[in-house]
Amino acid sequence: MGKLNAHDIRWIRNVVIAAAAIVAVAPGSLAAGANRGAASGLWSSAVSATNTVVSSPTSGGGYAEFTPVPGGCVGPSPNNFNANHSESELAVEPGTEQIAGSSKFFFDKFSTRYNFYLSSYKINGAGHSNNIIQGYDCSTTETTPGVLNQNMPPSWTNTTDPNLGFDTKGRVYQTMLPFNAFWTNLHPDGAITMSYSDDLGAHWVTGNGGQALEQVPNSSSFQLGHVEDKQWVAVNHYPNGNQFGNKFQDHVYATWDIIDGNVGSTVKLRAAASADRGLSFSKARTIVSSSIDQLRDQFSQPAVDPAGDLYVAYTNIGTKSTAADFFVTKSSDDGQTFSTPIKAGSGNTIGVGSVRVTNTTFRDGINFAFAVSPDYPGHLYLAYNDFNGTQYNVFLVQSMDGGLTWTTPVPVNDDISGGTADHFQPAVAAGPGGAVAVGFYDRRAACPNDKSIIAQDVGRTNFCINVSVQPFKDSGTGAVPVGSNIRASNATWDPQQPGLLVNPDGTTSDLQTLGRFGHMACASHNDPCRLSFIGDYFGLAISGSNIYTLSVSTHDPSSVVSDQGTPLYYQQQVLATISRASIGRGF
């Protein structure tokens, strides 16, 4: 998610109530139990997934004040980042089952202040670990060992928006958006940088000689000018001279938004490229200007096909309309020039700006995702959700000619004609052997009677969340569905956790707190929270053997005990693994 949408929020009352008796389960795994059994009949597929909680407390420096100031950073401790872990992405190293992931890690007790840094996950077989991405918090930008670096920059109050891509040599890259708390008047507001790791995310180096890819003006977001947001990365992970003529092996591409609040909040897309594995980058250039009609071209998602062509998908968002149009543009010269964008599809959102999803307080997320085939040049896949006035449904469109023409939308969630249930925040991925998958958050299952579900939410429909995945197979003529929706999550979870406290006599008390502060991740950065946050997207990737998702769940309790003596069920990151062999039908 980007750091600015909170400016558009409206007051939404938080009325959630949490269960009084919460019993912990073993960390690091999600047991199927009654939770999975109660919902399994809603998915007809017999294919199952294994789930592993991969998030755990980690250390780093953070700015603890409600109004961060230079000099206010506190040093690292093992539990500094023992709070919500929301919004994620993952990538699989080509030809392996080794995974690098990334997500937001909220700092200490300041979840309601929207206070977080990006962390990375090193996932190799059954082992996994996580750490704050170095080079941005005050403890990893130090110039003198043991001394916190309080200068802004190189120290920043936050980093945001996870995105990952591997090259052919095992280096993983992430375009970074470090910024200073946008609810105060710190300067500068933010920057765009590139970081890379040669050990699956355990250690990170800031690329481009440590310099930003985009100018860092000495302004804050209060000034409503040149504001960077929504950055992404794509890497050419194909060998030079392959059968399709690729000649840009290991070139790295970064894209991002520039919001200009001084001229009606117009948004344009920018890009920079590296031909030396992130050591240096070309001068940033505008690749899509703000349009005359809807003004906001944003949420860019780049991807590279095996011929070396670079594609960038983005959303053209209305300023007064709920319509969102999806466009794709192409570069065949290493990102120097781009084709005229072509419309791939269109979907409606619940409302304009940062709005909540039906009947809960969490914010509506990014409504599309984009991927390209690693086997067939010019085969493109774009998944999106569309609100029909009652519920969100997910659709897939695709192109077999490099984005010149696009197919009619195909429904992805197979309960589209069933009861009211939202299906939203789609993810799409393409893997070797023609494998394609679309994942999405899914509310078809009622909230179960489970210790992790807030008492008042038990039995509610179109409320609690699962992850579903639909496999597709592209044999050269386009992707076709394989089987039905697979339930990738082993437990249905409550998006309103951590909630309010229920006393033993059934009465409710104040918000469940930690250090007197509420613990819900809060996009409106206030306490109690007006607009909560589960992330604007989650991760999906396909290897030679598996489909992987990395997503939020509040099913497993944390090790944090609230002021009221109860475990906090904050947002964890769960890795789901679906065996491709178990899907069958040549998938």
Phi, psi and omega in degrees: 000159178268169188268357189256341189299337180298337179297336186264003189290158170246160181294124175234121186287133179263113185238027183282149180232129184265158177290146182280318183261111181237122183252129184286150171243169183298129178289157175092356178212159175243111178285142180294298174054202182293331182301309181292319183298324182294334185252350190299331182291346180278348175245123184280341181292138176274355180287137181240171180233150168267145182237137177223128173284118184252352178274144177206159181303144177216172186252162178166171179265146180210160179265111192273341185294153174293331171239091186301144178222152174304136183094356183261008183282136178256147188286171185289143170215159186303335183245018178303322181248068178239070183208200184301143176239097186238160177060119190216164173211156175212159177217146177255131176298126184307134178081005182225181170246021179274134189240139165246130178236170177205146174203170173283139172241113179287148189267122168052232182260019188254036179297320181290347176265010175058047190249109188206161168231160174281140174237157178244152179247130172258111185238114183225099183067229182279349183266148176205152177209165178216155180202156175295137177292120188287154173108005184226326178276165189292342182272342181249003173253013184295144174258339175242123183309131178083357181251126180288139179267107185266002180283140181239111341288175014279345177281142178230157180281339184205157163227155190208168172066081181293142177198143188215150173201139179263153167258189185282349184252012177088004176277134178249140186240152173215124172285127188254147171236085172283140178211163175256143191320119188277355177269002174235193189246039180287152179232142349285168183287314183186183181204167171243123178228174175234130175241151178218158182222140177254010179224045177062026174098006178288324180226138184236145177238138176279119183283187180055037179063023181081002183265151178292151176279338181235147178309141178251090180289149181275065180227162174250166180293345174296336183275352173054043174232177175000089180237124179278147181196164168050061181272157180209169181225149170220144183230135175281097184258035179243146181289145174298146176072019176291182186296346181257002175083023179301138179226015182236041181304133176066014172286144186241137183234130176245137174230156179196170177265151165236118180260127179246095182288349181281346181232054174078027179057048174283153181227131175236164182254138180238160181207154172215152184232150176236132177255005182230039174060043172088358181290325177215159182228153174293164175297137180298142179224154175280127180253335174218121178277163176297134184282160181288324187279300187257354168071325188252106172254109187209184183062045182296140176226104180274155175202152184240135177264171186292348174275356179091006177281137180259127177245145175231118173262149179203169179252135173258106192257134177288147178272339179230001185241157175274359182285139174230119179259142183250128182238156176226134175236157189229143172233129177250008183234044174067033176080014180280320178226156182228151180285167173297126182300144179241136181288129181258335182177182182207142178215156179259149174251170180296322182201185181264135178084205183274096182243158181277156173281152187319129169060008174232176184260356185280152188284144173296138185258191177292132194259017176208166175211157190220142177209161176234156180286136173277357183251326187236108179304138177082001175270115187239147182227129179228119178254144180208160173252150184225130180268122184264014182099343180236317183208163172273135170236156182253139180229158177234131168240155182212160179230138176251007183230038175072026176091004179289320177228154183228147183284168171293142181300139177246128177299141181255312178287127188273006173253031187298333180257011180274208179289170182294124179200132179277139174231118196209173183050061181292149171235148177223142180217154175231138181231183182295156178074024177077013182283133175226145177216145173241126176247158179197154170287139194225129182245030182287337183267136175293153178296124183281167174276087189225146183299339180272354181265132178301139189307315184287348182268346181302127179089351181291145180252157185049050186220294179285168196231143166234176170246130175244152178227134174245116177282149173226160178229126176250110179259015177119347180241016180113158184278131177238148183297145174241109181070204184241180180303135177255133174281110183273338179264138179272356182212137173281134185235157186263116182287351181267006174279149350288135186251206178279170184255133174259125180283160181304331180274006178092349177282162179256146177247192180297168177310134176302126192235164172223117186060033179075002179252145171298158186243008179286136174296128195228110180290338179269006177041058174213170186217116005289158191284136177267322185222105186275179194211124172248005187105155178265351179195171176219173190266146177213134179209155180233128175255189177292336185243337190218159162258133179239140167236149174231113190210174184277147167206144173251018185290321182268134179289153174274180175272003182273130176256128183290171176300335182271002175088015180247147176295141177273125174269072179277178185286120173257163173257126184244127174269121174255137180237123177243120180290128177296325180297327181289340180283326177071197178054033177077008181289000000 
